[in-house]
C-alpha cells in the first residue's frame, strides 16, 4: 500500500496514514510519529508543530520507505538510528544489540556494587553500543570503565556514543570476554551477554531477527556465554570483587549454580518490572 494523493499531503495526514499502515504494531501511532520526526530531523514535538506543513516529494518517498521497513518488522530504533537508555540517546545500527529497558536494572545493580568504592575499575563485557558503560561512567565519573567488545563495528558505535556523551572515563578493549585481561584487574564485571537459546523460534520470527545473532543467541540452552564469563571472572577480579549478569527469565537457577561453583558468595537475583528473574550478582571470595 502506498501513501499517495493527487495533492500534497500534510505531516499530520501522512502520520495518520502511516499509523494505519502499521496497524499490526502495538505502537503504530508512536512509530509513525517517530519515523516522521526522523524524516523531518526534529523531535516528536516538532512533528506536531509542523502538522500542516506539506512534505517535498523526496521526503514523502523517504517516509514511505521507512514505513515499509517498519511493516516488515525492522525495529524502530534501527530505522531512526537512536534508542534511549538511562534517559540518554544512543546511536544504534544493525551491528549492535538494541538496549532494552530491563537492562537498566543491570546498571542499577552495578552502581550499588561499586557504591563507596573510589577509583574502581569496571569491565562491561560485550559492550555493544556502549550503553551500559556510558551509563555507569556518567553516574560515577570517578570510576574507570573498560568496554570489552570483540566486534570492530560495534566498538566504533560505542566510541561515537562515548564521545557524544563526553564519557571520558570509558576506554575500549577489543577482546572476547576476559581472554586477554590481566589477573586481579577489576572491582566489578558486568555483562549482558547472549542468552537466547540458539534454537528459539523468536530468532527467526520476531523483530530480533534484525539484530546481530552473535549478540543474542547462545548454545547450551542459552547459558554458554554466561558460563564462560563466570568461569573466567574470578581470575580477573580483585578479592571480594563483584559480578552482575543479565540473563533469561528462566536462567536464574543455572546462573546462581555456576556462580556458587566458581567461588562466588553473596549471590542474589533481582527481578525486572515484569517480575522475571533478570539480574544475578555476587562477590568473589578468593581462597
N, C-alpha and C positions, 0 to 999 in steps of 0.2 A: 504494500500500500504506500502511496506517495503523498507527500504534503504539498499539494499544488492547488493553484487557484488562478483564474483569469486575471485577477487583480492582486497586487502585492498584499501579503498578509502581515498583520502587526505581530509584535512579540507575544502579546497575550493570546492571540488566536493560535499562533504556532505552538505555544506551550500547551494549550488545551488539546490541540490535535495530537501533539507528541505524547501527552499523557494517555490519550485514548489508544494510541498505537502500542503503548506499554502496559496495557491493562492486565497482562499476566504477571506483572511485577507487583509486589506488595507495597512498593513505594513509587508507584507510577508517576504521580504528580511531582513529587520531590525530584525524581530522576530527570523528568523533563525540564524542570526549573534549573537543576544543576548543569545539565547539558547546555541549556540556553545561556546560562551565566558564563560557561566556558567559551562558547562561541562569541559572546559579546565582550569577553575579557573583563568581567565585573563580578561582584558577589550577587547573592540572591536578591538583596535589596535593590540592586541595580536593575534586575530583571523587572521588578515592579515599577521602578522609577521610569523605565523606558518602555512601559507596557504598550503604548500606542505607536511606538516607533516601528517603521517598516524596515525589513531587512533587505540588503542587497542580494541579488540572485546567488552570488558566491556564498554568502552567509547562509542562505536558505539551503543550498546544497550541502554545506558543511553540517548544518543541523540535522538534515535528513540522514546523512551518512552515519552520524553518531547515534541517532535514534535507532537506525538499523543495527548497529553494533550492539546496542543495549538489548534490542529484541532478540538477538542471537545468544544473549546470556553474558556478554562481556561485563565484568564488574564496573560499576560507575567510577570507582577510583582509578581504574586503568584508562577509562575514557577521558576523564578530566586530568589525570596525572597527579592527583592530590588526594591524600587521605589524612583526616585529622586523628591525632593520637595525643593523649595527655594535654589536650587543649592547644596543640601545636600543629601546624600544617606540615605534612611530609610529602616530598616527591616520591611517587611510585611509578613503576612500569612493569612490563611483563617478565623482568628478570628478578624481581623480588616478591616476597610474600606481602600481601596487604595487611598491615597491622590491624588487629581486631580489638574491640573494646575490652574483652575479657583479659587481654594481655596487660592492660593497665594494672591489674591485680599483681602481676609479676613485679612491676615497678614499685608498687606499694610495699610488697614484701621485701624487695631488695633494699629499699630505703630504711625499713625497720631493722634489717640485719646489719647495716653499717652505721646505725644511729650511735652517736657517742664515739665513733672511731675516726680520728683525724688522719689525713694523708693516706687514706686507704686505696688499694688497687682492686678494681673490679673488672672482671672479664665478662663480656657479653658474647657468648658463643653462638655462631650462626647469625650474625648481627643483621643481615639483610639490608633493609633501607636505613638502618641505624636508629630506629625509633626508640628502642629500649635504652640504648647507650646514650642518646641525646637527652632523653627524659631524666635519667639518673644524673647525668652530668649537669643539667640545668638546675636540678634541685640541690645538688651537692657540688658546688664549684671547687671544693677542697679535695674532692675525690678524683683519682686518675682512672679513667675508664678506657679499657682496651677493647675495641670492637674486632672480634675474630671472625673472619669470613673467608671461605675458600673460593668464592666466585669473584673474579675481577670486575665483572659488570656490576654486581651488587655492591662491591666496595666503592665503585665510582658514584653510585647513587647515594650511598651512606656519606661519602665525603662531601657531596654537594649539600646534603641535609645538615651536616655538622657546620658547614660554612654558613648556610642560611641562618642558623640559629646561634652562631658565634659560640659554639661549644668547643672552646679551645682546650679543654681538659680531656678531650677524646682523641685517642690515637688509633691506628689501624694495623692489623696484622693479618696477612693472607695465610691462612692455615686451616686445616681440618681439625676442629675441636682443639684438643690440648697437645697435639702431637709434637710441637716444637717449642713448648713452653718450659722454662727453667723450673726446677723444683722449688716449692715453697715461695711462690711469687705473689699469690693473690689472697686478699682478705675475703673475697666473695666471688663466686662464679654464678652467673645467671644464664639461662638459656630457654628459648622457645624453639626446640628442635623439631624436626619432622616426627610426627607421631600418629598420623593417619595410617591405618592398615593398608598395605600396598595392594590388597585385593578389594578395597572398599569401592562399591559402585559409584560413590559420590565423586571419585577422581575422574570418572568419565561423564557423569550425568548432571553434575551441578556446576555452579559458577566457578568453583575452584579449579576446574579443568583448564582455565586460562592462566593459572598461576604456575610457577615452576615446580615440576613434580618432585625434584630432589629437595625442595624446601618443605614439602608436605608429607610425603609418604615414607614409611619405614617398614622393614621386614620384621619377623618375629612378633607378629601381631601388633606392630606399630611401636615396639619398645626397643628396637635395636640401637638406635642412636642415643636414646636415654641411657641404655646400659653402657654404651661405650664412654659416654661422658662421665657417668658415675664411677666406673672402674678406673678412670684416669684422674679423677678430680682430686683424690686425696694427696697425690704426689704434688699437685700444683698449688695446693692451699697451705697457708701457714697454719700453725696449731690453732685449733678452735675456729678455723675459717669456715665461712658459711657457703651453702649452695641453695639455689632456688630454681626449680624447674617447672615449666608449664607442661601439661600432659593431657591426654584424652580423659573424658568424663569417667571412664571405667578402668583407667590405668593406675589409679592411686595405690591400690594394694601392691601391684608389681613394683612401682617406684619406691614405695616405703621399704619393701623387702630388699630391693637392691641397695638402698642406702644403708640399711641395717647390716647387710652382709659385707659392706665395703668400708666399715669403720666410722659411720656417721651416727650421731646421737641427737637428742632433742628434735626428733623427726616429727613433723606435723604437716597437715594438709589444709589448705584454705579452699573454700568453695566460691564459685563465681556467683553473679547475681541470679542466675537460673537455678542455683542450688546444687550445681555439679562440682565434684572434686576437680580442681583445676591447677593449683599450685602446691607442690610439695617441697619442703625445705628442711634443712638440718645443719648440724655443725660437725666438722671433722675432728675426731679425738685421736690425735696421733699417739701411737703406742711406743 
